[in-house]
């Protein structure tokens, strides 16, 4: 039995976000601060991903002033409160193999110091000293006290309504850093 720890390579990893509203959608990226995955006999056993919430970028708004205003709003208490909560995290608590390289990862998702169980399907690619992990996590923002223009909390929003779910598309690369044990 071989257990190997893989450290996330932030510079080779990306997280793309998409938020939708009645009149369209916004999208961008957010950076990974750090994280790791532990593989046991080639299968994901545990791991965590720590997101740098202050690294949120908006890709669909090209006007610099509008982009800066929107970025400031996402950093505010209406959304991610990045000054108070500079990171968000996902800690894997269980892994279910769905097929050879597809797994269902479930764990504790913490945003704004609020934790709920979340899960998503991920495809894990393996090479000798590295792994890749791709998947899409859909998050109900209202569970994490992000209620701005949510129809659950405000009435008569009309076309200013922002849908509760947003998506994070992960494309993570991690490199082997040590062998934990061999039996």
ABEGO torsion letter per residue (X at the ends): XBBBBBBBBAAABBBBBBBBBAAEBBBBBBBBABEBBBBBGGBBABEBBBBBAAABBBAABABAAAAAAAAAAAABAABAGAAABABBBBBBABBBBABAABBBBBBBBBBGGBBBBBBBBBBBBBBAABBBBBEBBBBBAAAAGBABGBAAABBGAEAABBBABBBBBBBBBBBBABBABBX
